[in-house]
Amino acid sequence: MHKLYLDEDVHKKVATALRLKGYDVVSAHEVQNQSLADARQLEYAVSEQRVIFTFNAGDFDRLHKEYLKAGREHHGIILSRQQPIGETIRRLTTFLFSHSGKDLKNSIYWL
């Protein structure tokens, strides 16, 4: 089962809805990580062994490449453009159902 961390730009309702579906999800809002730099957000996700989901594609694509170049590991990055909350929940649920944790480690995906 995936452990997911939602970046601060993702609405808190997404975390609530995914938990109701049985996923282990925490939001940056819930752990007081609002306004942390993107690198710190990813470090938090790594420290908690969580896949990070964010709308901040450019910065996290860069961070992913930096991690790989430095030989550092992360548990996965899922990127998406901003969309309505219901659509975000639907797409994330479908994605998480069809990908294993092994698929996501050190990888970056677009919803």
C-alpha positions in Angstrom: 0.0 0.0 0.0 1.3 3.4 -0.9 2.0 6.1 1.7 1.2 9.5 0.1 2.2 13.0 1.0 0.2 15.9 -0.5 2.1 19.2 -1.2 0.6 22.3 0.3 -1.0 23.4 -3.0 -3.2 20.3 -2.9 -6.6 20.9 -1.2 -6.9 19.2 2.3 -10.2 17.5 1.1 -8.1 15.3 -1.2 -6.3 13.8 1.8 -9.6 13.2 3.6 -11.2 11.5 0.6 -8.3 9.3 -0.1 -8.1 8.2 3.6 -11.8 7.2 3.3 -10.8 5.0 0.4 -8.2 3.3 2.6 -5.0 5.1 1.6 -2.4 6.3 4.0 -2.3 10.0 3.2 -1.0 13.0 5.0 -1.3 16.6 3.8 1.4 19.3 4.3 -1.3 21.3 6.1 -1.8 18.5 8.6 1.9 18.4 9.6 2.4 22.2 9.6 4.7 22.0 6.5 3.0 24.9 4.7 5.4 27.4 3.1 8.4 25.0 3.3 10.7 25.2 0.2 10.1 22.5 -2.4 13.3 20.7 -1.5 12.2 20.5 2.1 8.8 19.1 1.1 10.6 16.4 -0.8 13.0 15.7 2.1 9.9 15.4 4.4 8.3 12.9 2.0 11.6 10.9 1.9 12.0 10.9 5.7 8.4 9.5 6.0 8.9 7.1 3.1 6.0 8.7 1.2 5.3 9.4 -2.4 4.7 13.1 -2.9 1.9 14.5 -5.0 2.2 18.1 -6.3 1.0 20.5 -8.9 4.4 22.2 -8.9 5.8 20.3 -11.9 8.8 22.4 -12.9 10.4 22.5 -9.5 9.8 18.8 -8.6 11.0 17.7 -12.0 14.2 19.5 -11.3 14.5 18.1 -7.8 13.9 14.6 -9.2 16.8 15.0 -11.6 19.0 16.4 -8.8 18.3 13.4 -6.6 19.1 11.0 -9.3 22.4 12.8 -10.2 23.4 12.8 -6.6 22.6 9.1 -6.1 19.8 10.0 -3.6 16.6 8.1 -3.5 13.0 9.2 -3.1 9.8 7.2 -2.9 8.2 8.7 -6.0 6.8 12.0 -7.3 3.4 12.3 -8.9 2.8 15.5 -10.8 -0.5 17.0 -12.1 -1.9 20.2 -13.4 -4.4 21.8 -11.1 -7.9 20.4 -11.6 -11.2 20.2 -9.7 -10.9 18.3 -6.4 -13.2 15.4 -7.5 -11.1 14.9 -10.6 -7.9 15.0 -8.6 -9.3 12.3 -6.3 -10.5 10.1 -9.2 -7.2 10.3 -11.0 -5.1 9.7 -7.9 -7.2 6.7 -6.9 -7.0 5.2 -10.4 -3.2 5.8 -10.5 -2.5 4.4 -7.0 -4.6 1.3 -7.7 -2.6 0.5 -10.8 0.9 1.2 -9.6 3.0 -0.6 -7.0 5.4 1.1 -4.6 8.3 -0.5 -6.6 7.0 1.3 -9.7 7.1 4.6 -8.0 10.5 4.5 -6.2 12.9 7.1 -7.8 10.4 7.8 -10.5 8.3 10.7 -11.6 4.8 10.3 -13.1 2.2 12.6 -14.6 -1.5 12.1 -13.8 
